[in-house]
C-alpha cells in the first residue's frame, strides 16, 4: 500500500526589492538631485514591492534630508509600494534620534559603527 504524500507549497516569496544607495551628504545641497533620482527609482519598483534605501554611507544629514525621506516614504505608500531603510550611518542615526523619528522609520537597521 502506498501512502499519498502531502505536497508542501513553496514558502511565501518576499516582495520584490529594488535598492538605492545614498553616499555623501543628504542635505539641502543635494535634495533636488536625490528627489529626482528617488522618484525615478520608485517609479521602476513594481506595485506591492519594496524600495530599500541604503544610508550607511551618508556623511551628513540635515532637515532637507529628513524631508526627503518622509516624502519618499509617503509617495511609496500612496503608490502601493513599501520603503525601507536598509542601513543608516551614525549621522543619520543622530538626526533621526534627535527628531524622535526612529519610530517612524522603525524598519531601519542598527547604525553602522
URMO-V44240 format. One record per residue. N is the residue number from 1. RES is the residue in one small letter. SS is DSSP state (@ for helix, = for strand, . for the rest). BURIAL is b if it has 16 or more other ideal C-beta (glycine too) atoms within 10 Angstrom, else e. D_CENTER is the distance of its C-alpha to the mean C-alpha in whole Angstrom. Layout:
# URMO-V44240
[[N;RES;SS;BURIAL;D_CENTER] [N;RES;SS;BURIAL;D_CENTER]]
This chain:
# URMO-V44240
[[1;x;.;e;54] [2;x;.;e;51] [3;x;.;e;48] [4;x;.;e;45] [5;x;.;e;42] [6;x;.;e;39] [7;x;.;e;36] [8;x;.;e;33] [9;x;.;e;30] [10;x;.;e;27] [11;x;.;e;24] [12;x;.;e;21] [13;x;.;e;19] [14;x;.;e;15] [15;x;.;e;13] [16;x;.;e;13] [17;x;=;e;10] [18;x;=;e;9] [19;x;=;e;8] [20;x;=;b;8] [21;x;=;e;9] [22;x;=;b;11] [23;x;=;e;14] [24;x;=;e;17] [25;x;=;b;17] [26;x;=;b;14] [27;x;.;b;17] [28;x;.;e;19] [29;x;.;e;21] [30;x;.;b;18] [31;x;@;b;16] [32;x;@;e;18] [33;x;@;e;17] [34;x;@;b;14] [35;x;@;b;14] [36;x;@;e;16] [37;x;@;e;14] [38;x;@;b;10] [39;x;@;e;13] [40;x;@;e;14] [41;x;@;e;12] [42;x;@;b;10] [43;x;@;e;14] [44;x;@;e;14] [45;x;.;b;12] [46;x;.;e;15] [47;x;.;e;15] [48;x;.;e;14] [49;x;.;b;11] [50;x;=;b;8] [51;x;=;b;5] [52;x;=;b;4] [53;x;=;b;4] [54;x;=;b;7] [55;x;=;b;9] [56;x;=;b;12] [57;x;=;e;14] [58;x;=;b;14] [59;x;=;e;17] [60;x;=;e;17] [61;x;=;b;16] [62;x;.;b;18] [63;x;@;e;17] [64;x;@;b;17] [65;x;@;b;13] [66;x;@;b;13] [67;x;@;e;14] [68;x;@;b;12] [69;x;@;b;8] [70;x;@;e;11] [71;x;@;e;12] [72;x;@;b;9] [73;x;@;b;8] [74;x;@;e;12] [75;x;@;b;12] [76;x;@;b;10] [77;x;@;e;12] [78;x;@;e;15] [79;x;.;e;15] [80;x;.;e;14] [81;x;.;b;11] [82;x;=;b;8] [83;x;=;b;4] [84;x;=;b;3] [85;x;=;b;3] [86;x;=;b;6] [87;x;=;b;8] [88;x;=;b;10] [89;x;.;b;14] [90;x;@;e;16] [91;x;@;b;16] [92;x;@;b;13] [93;x;@;b;14] [94;x;@;e;17] [95;x;@;b;16] [96;x;@;b;14] [97;x;@;e;17] [98;x;@;e;20] [99;x;.;e;18] [100;x;.;e;18] [101;x;.;e;14] [102;x;.;e;13] [103;x;.;e;14] [104;x;.;e;12] [105;x;.;b;9] [106;x;.;e;11] [107;x;.;e;8] [108;x;.;b;8] [109;x;.;e;10] [110;x;.;e;14] [111;x;=;b;14] [112;x;.;e;16] [113;x;.;e;19]]
